[in-house]
Amino acid sequence: AARFTATAGIGPLGYLARWRMHIACKALRDDDLPVASIAALIGYSSQGAFSNAFKRATGLSPSLWGERQAGANAA
């Protein structure tokens, strides 16, 4: 773990959490999937747990984040 942290600048679990949120953001932006499907896709057992983690990471709920991305892409 120390070697990973020294190389990546973040611990393995932190890196995994960021990567999962990156995949979720991409899916919310590019795919027409329900939030529950995206949660399952990135390994969350419940939509609620995913939504809480996503909001901690981005400051927005997955649905609101997706709506804002759709609005930004339409403009």
C-alpha positions as CSV (number, residue, x, y, z in Angstrom):
1,A,0.0,0.0,0.0
2,A,2.8,2.4,0.8
3,R,4.4,1.8,-2.6
4,F,1.1,2.4,-4.3
5,T,0.5,5.6,-2.4
6,A,3.9,6.8,-3.2
7,T,3.4,6.2,-6.9
8,A,-0.2,7.2,-7.3
9,G,-0.3,9.9,-4.6
10,I,-3.4,8.3,-3.1
11,G,-4.1,5.1,-1.2
12,P,-5.5,2.0,-2.9
13,L,-9.0,2.4,-1.5
14,G,-9.1,6.1,-2.3
15,Y,-7.9,5.4,-5.8
16,L,-10.6,2.7,-6.2
17,A,-13.3,5.1,-4.9
18,R,-12.2,7.8,-7.4
19,W,-12.1,5.3,-10.3
20,R,-15.6,4.1,-9.5
21,M,-16.9,7.6,-9.4
22,H,-15.2,8.3,-12.7
23,I,-16.9,5.3,-14.3
24,A,-20.2,6.4,-12.8
25,C,-19.9,10.0,-14.2
26,K,-19.1,8.6,-17.6
27,A,-22.1,6.3,-17.5
28,L,-24.4,9.0,-16.3
29,R,-23.2,11.3,-19.0
30,D,-23.0,8.9,-21.9
31,D,-25.4,6.0,-21.3
32,D,-29.2,6.0,-20.8
33,L,-29.1,3.8,-17.8
34,P,-31.1,4.1,-14.5
35,V,-29.1,5.1,-11.5
36,A,-29.7,1.7,-9.9
37,S,-28.1,0.0,-12.9
38,I,-25.0,2.3,-12.7
39,A,-24.7,1.6,-9.0
40,A,-24.7,-2.2,-9.7
41,L,-22.3,-1.7,-12.7
42,I,-19.6,-0.2,-10.4
43,G,-20.1,-2.6,-7.6
44,Y,-22.6,-1.0,-5.1
45,S,-25.1,-3.4,-3.6
46,S,-27.7,-0.6,-3.3
47,Q,-28.7,2.5,-5.1
48,G,-28.8,4.4,-1.8
49,A,-25.2,3.6,-0.9
50,F,-24.1,4.6,-4.4
51,S,-26.1,7.9,-4.2
52,N,-24.6,8.8,-0.9
53,A,-21.0,8.0,-2.1
54,F,-21.6,9.9,-5.3
55,K,-22.9,13.0,-3.4
56,R,-19.9,12.9,-1.1
57,A,-17.6,12.8,-4.1
58,T,-19.3,15.4,-6.3
59,G,-21.6,17.4,-4.1
60,L,-24.6,16.5,-6.2
61,S,-27.0,13.5,-6.4
62,P,-26.4,11.2,-9.4
63,S,-29.7,12.3,-11.0
64,L,-29.0,16.0,-10.6
65,W,-25.4,15.6,-11.9
66,G,-26.7,13.7,-14.9
67,E,-29.3,16.4,-15.6
68,R,-26.7,19.2,-15.4
69,Q,-24.4,17.3,-17.7
70,A,-27.2,16.8,-20.2
71,G,-28.0,20.5,-20.0
72,A,-24.4,21.5,-20.5
73,N,-24.1,19.2,-23.5
74,A,-27.3,20.6,-25.1
75,A,-26.1,24.2,-24.8
